[in-house]
Amino acid sequence: MRLLYGAGLRLQEALRLRVKDVDLDRHELIVLSGKGDKDRVTMLPEALDEAMHSAIGLAQKWFDRDREAGVADVELPHALARKFPNASRELGWRFVFSAPNLSVCPRTGANRRHHLHSSRIQRAVKTARQAAGISKPAGCHTLRHSFATYLLEDG
């Protein structure tokens, strides 16, 4: 949720973020195939450094565990699997926010780790909104709008 607000990401953009797309030194995120299938670079707030280090550390843990279990690949976008046949077995292509369980890809039948499901984040936002006593409707995309509003207000 903090990444949606802090970097102005859409929910699917955050969930599809790969380890290689996070540049902690430059505080940048590369968003590939965003809305309109466009790529862009956006800011990564310094306040999220620790959280992103933790998320990437967890991705590394899942990567190591999956390799030991013989499930070492991840689905690649478009035709990259043909162009770079070993890329699916590299940490950089792993999702930053990996699902805790393996799942069978309906398209290929491969058993692999995917990214978190969007409903998990949507539920967390709803729970946080209710816990904060906010009665207005708000969801994940509201955080993106709040990010844009804050930037406009800050000049």
C-alpha contacts under 8 A as a table, 3 or more apart, distances in Angstrom:
res1	aa1	res2	aa2	distance
1	M	4	L	5.17
1	M	5	Y	6.50
1	M	121	I	7.37
1	M	125	V	7.09
1	M	140	C	7.36
1	M	143	L	7.74
2	R	5	Y	5.26
2	R	6	G	5.72
2	R	48	L	7.66
3	L	6	G	4.91
3	L	7	A	5.52
3	L	8	G	7.28
3	L	9	L	7.00
3	L	14	A	7.32
3	L	44	L	7.98
3	L	48	L	7.43
4	L	7	A	5.77
4	L	8	G	5.19
4	L	9	L	4.69
4	L	10	R	6.44
4	L	11	L	6.78
4	L	14	A	6.94
4	L	140	C	7.21
4	L	141	H	7.97
4	L	143	L	5.96
4	L	144	R	5.97
5	Y	8	G	5.19
5	Y	9	L	7.09
5	Y	143	L	4.68
5	Y	144	R	5.46
5	Y	146	S	6.77
5	Y	147	F	5.29
6	G	44	L	7.00
6	G	45	P	6.11
6	G	48	L	7.92
6	G	147	F	6.47
7	A	42	T	6.57
7	A	43	M	5.71
7	A	44	L	5.64
7	A	45	P	6.87
7	A	144	R	7.94
7	A	147	F	7.26
8	G	143	L	7.19
8	G	144	R	4.52
8	G	145	H	7.50
8	G	147	F	5.39
8	G	148	A	6.95
9	L	13	E	5.99
9	L	14	A	6.04
9	L	144	R	6.04
10	R	13	E	5.19
10	R	14	A	6.40
10	R	140	C	7.57
10	R	141	H	6.36
10	R	144	R	6.58
11	L	14	A	5.32
11	L	15	L	6.29
11	L	118	S	7.07
11	L	140	C	6.43
11	L	141	H	7.13
12	Q	15	L	4.97
12	Q	16	R	5.95
12	Q	118	S	7.19
13	E	16	R	5.28
13	E	17	L	6.20
13	E	31	V	6.53
13	E	32	L	7.81
13	E	34	G	6.30
14	A	17	L	5.25
15	L	95	F	7.42
15	L	96	V	7.59
15	L	97	F	6.05
15	L	115	H	6.02
15	L	116	L	6.39
15	L	117	H	7.81
15	L	118	S	7.44
16	R	95	F	6.23
16	R	96	V	7.77
16	R	97	F	7.79
16	R	115	H	6.57
17	L	21	D	6.49
17	L	22	V	7.84
17	L	31	V	7.02
17	L	95	F	5.73
17	L	96	V	5.85
17	L	97	F	7.43
18	R	21	D	5.30
18	R	22	V	7.19
18	R	92	G	6.53
18	R	93	W	5.48
18	R	94	R	5.43
18	R	95	F	4.34
18	R	96	V	5.28
19	V	22	V	5.71
19	V	56	I	6.55
19	V	59	A	7.90
19	V	91	L	6.99
19	V	92	G	4.80
19	V	93	W	6.16
19	V	94	R	5.88
19	V	95	F	6.08
19	V	96	V	5.28
20	K	23	D	7.58
20	K	91	L	7.96
20	K	92	G	4.37
20	K	93	W	6.26
21	D	29	L	5.66
21	D	30	I	4.91
21	D	31	V	7.16
21	D	92	G	7.92
22	V	27	H	7.88
22	V	28	E	6.35
22	V	29	L	4.88
22	V	30	I	6.65
23	D	26	R	5.60
23	D	27	H	5.73
23	D	28	E	5.20
23	D	29	L	6.16
24	L	27	H	4.85
24	L	28	E	6.69
24	L	44	L	7.71
24	L	49	D	6.88
25	D	28	E	7.95
27	H	43	M	5.94
27	H	44	L	4.61
27	H	45	P	6.45
27	H	46	E	6.71
28	E	41	V	6.58
28	E	42	T	5.67
28	E	43	M	4.62
28	E	44	L	4.88
29	L	41	V	5.62
29	L	42	T	5.30
29	L	43	M	6.11
29	L	44	L	6.11
30	I	39	D	7.30
30	I	40	R	5.92
30	I	41	V	4.55
30	I	42	T	6.52
31	V	34	G	6.26
31	V	39	D	5.52
31	V	40	R	5.27
31	V	41	V	6.03
31	V	42	T	7.43
32	L	37	D	7.61
32	L	38	K	6.68
32	L	39	D	4.45
32	L	40	R	6.68
33	S	36	G	7.32
33	S	37	D	4.12
33	S	38	K	4.91
33	S	39	D	5.26
34	G	37	D	5.07
34	G	38	K	5.10
34	G	39	D	5.95
34	G	40	R	7.75
35	K	38	K	6.13
44	L	48	L	7.11
45	P	48	L	5.62
45	P	49	D	7.30
46	E	49	D	5.27
47	A	50	E	7.43
48	L	51	A	5.22
48	L	52	M	5.98
49	D	52	M	5.25
49	D	53	H	6.08
50	E	53	H	5.07
50	E	54	S	6.21
51	A	54	S	5.07
51	A	55	A	6.16
52	M	55	A	4.91
52	M	56	I	6.04
53	H	56	I	5.23
53	H	57	G	5.99
54	S	57	G	4.91
54	S	58	L	6.16
55	A	58	L	5.11
55	A	59	A	6.24
55	A	96	V	6.04
55	A	97	F	6.62
56	I	59	A	4.88
56	I	60	Q	6.15
56	I	96	V	5.65
57	G	60	Q	5.00
57	G	61	K	6.25
58	L	61	K	4.89
58	L	62	W	6.23
59	A	62	W	5.16
59	A	63	F	6.01
59	A	91	L	7.97
59	A	94	R	6.94
59	A	95	F	6.98
59	A	96	V	5.75
59	A	97	F	7.04
59	A	98	S	6.44
60	Q	63	F	4.91
60	Q	64	D	6.13
60	Q	91	L	6.84
61	K	64	D	5.23
61	K	65	R	6.13
62	W	65	R	5.03
62	W	66	D	5.90
62	W	98	S	7.87
63	F	66	D	5.16
63	F	67	R	6.16
63	F	72	A	6.90
63	F	91	L	6.59
63	F	94	R	7.52
64	D	67	R	5.17
64	D	68	E	6.32
65	R	68	E	5.21
65	R	69	A	6.34
66	D	69	A	4.98
66	D	70	G	6.13
66	D	71	V	4.83
66	D	72	A	5.35
67	R	70	G	5.00
67	R	71	V	5.48
67	R	72	A	4.48
68	E	71	V	7.53
68	E	72	A	7.98
69	A	72	A	7.79
71	V	111	N	7.30
71	V	112	R	6.22
72	A	88	S	7.68
72	A	89	R	5.40
72	A	112	R	7.69
73	D	88	S	4.72
73	D	89	R	4.53
73	D	90	E	7.62
73	D	112	R	6.63
74	V	88	S	5.03
74	V	89	R	6.80
74	V	93	W	7.14
74	V	94	R	6.36
74	V	112	R	6.18
74	V	113	R	6.50
74	V	114	H	7.09
75	E	88	S	6.52
75	E	112	R	7.87
75	E	114	H	7.65
76	L	79	A	7.65
76	L	80	L	6.11
76	L	81	A	6.00
76	L	88	S	6.35
76	L	93	W	7.49
77	P	80	L	6.14
77	P	81	A	7.75
78	H	81	A	7.68
79	A	82	R	5.66
79	A	83	K	6.55
80	L	83	K	4.88
80	L	84	F	5.63
80	L	85	P	7.57
80	L	87	A	8.00
81	A	84	F	5.33
81	A	85	P	5.03
81	A	86	N	7.64
81	A	87	A	7.03
81	A	88	S	6.97
82	R	85	P	5.50
84	F	87	A	5.47
85	P	88	S	7.02
86	N	89	R	5.64
86	N	90	E	7.10
87	A	90	E	5.30
87	A	93	W	6.76
88	S	93	W	6.30
88	S	94	R	7.87
89	R	93	W	7.69
90	E	93	W	5.87
90	E	94	R	7.22
91	L	94	R	5.31
94	R	98	S	7.63
95	F	98	S	5.30
95	F	114	H	7.19
95	F	115	H	5.76
96	V	115	H	7.72
97	F	115	H	5.61
97	F	116	L	5.95
98	S	113	R	6.73
98	S	114	H	5.87
98	S	115	H	4.17
98	S	116	L	5.39
99	A	102	L	7.23
99	A	113	R	6.33
99	A	114	H	5.70
99	A	115	H	4.92
99	A	116	L	4.33
99	A	117	H	7.26
100	P	113	R	7.78
100	P	116	L	7.72
101	N	113	R	6.53
102	L	111	N	6.40
102	L	112	R	5.15
102	L	113	R	4.50
102	L	114	H	7.02
103	S	111	N	5.48
103	S	112	R	5.64
103	S	113	R	6.14
103	S	114	H	7.09
104	V	109	G	5.61
104	V	110	A	5.48
104	V	111	N	4.36
104	V	112	R	6.40
105	C	108	T	5.53
105	C	109	G	4.92
105	C	110	A	5.34
105	C	111	N	6.34
105	C	112	R	7.29
106	P	109	G	5.49
106	P	110	A	7.97
116	L	120	R	7.16
117	H	120	R	5.69
117	H	121	I	7.43
118	S	121	I	5.44
118	S	122	Q	6.22
119	S	122	Q	4.89
119	S	123	R	5.98
120	R	123	R	5.35
120	R	124	A	6.38
121	I	124	A	4.97
121	I	125	V	6.20
121	I	140	C	7.83
122	Q	125	V	5.20
122	Q	126	K	6.24
122	Q	139	G	6.77
122	Q	140	C	6.37
123	R	126	K	5.05
123	R	127	T	6.07
124	A	127	T	5.07
124	A	128	A	6.09
125	V	128	A	5.10
125	V	129	R	6.05
125	V	139	G	6.18
125	V	140	C	6.55
126	K	129	R	5.09
126	K	130	Q	6.19
126	K	138	A	7.56
126	K	139	G	6.65
127	T	130	Q	5.18
127	T	131	A	6.04
128	A	131	A	5.01
128	A	132	A	6.07
129	R	132	A	5.20
129	R	133	G	6.43
129	R	134	I	5.47
129	R	135	S	7.82
129	R	138	A	7.32
130	Q	133	G	5.06
130	Q	134	I	5.88
130	Q	135	S	7.26
131	A	134	I	7.70
134	I	137	P	7.97
138	A	141	H	7.81
138	A	142	T	5.66
139	G	142	T	5.31
139	G	143	L	7.15
140	C	143	L	5.53
140	C	144	R	7.21
141	H	144	R	5.12
141	H	145	H	6.51
142	T	145	H	5.04
142	T	146	S	6.10
143	L	146	S	4.95
143	L	147	F	6.20
144	R	147	F	5.08
144	R	148	A	6.47
145	H	148	A	5.13
145	H	149	T	6.15
146	S	149	T	5.01
146	S	150	Y	6.05
147	F	150	Y	5.21
147	F	151	L	6.32
148	A	151	L	5.16
148	A	152	L	6.27
149	T	152	L	5.14
149	T	153	E	6.13
150	Y	153	E	5.09
150	Y	154	D	6.06
151	L	154	D	5.06
151	L	155	G	6.27
152	L	155	G	5.20
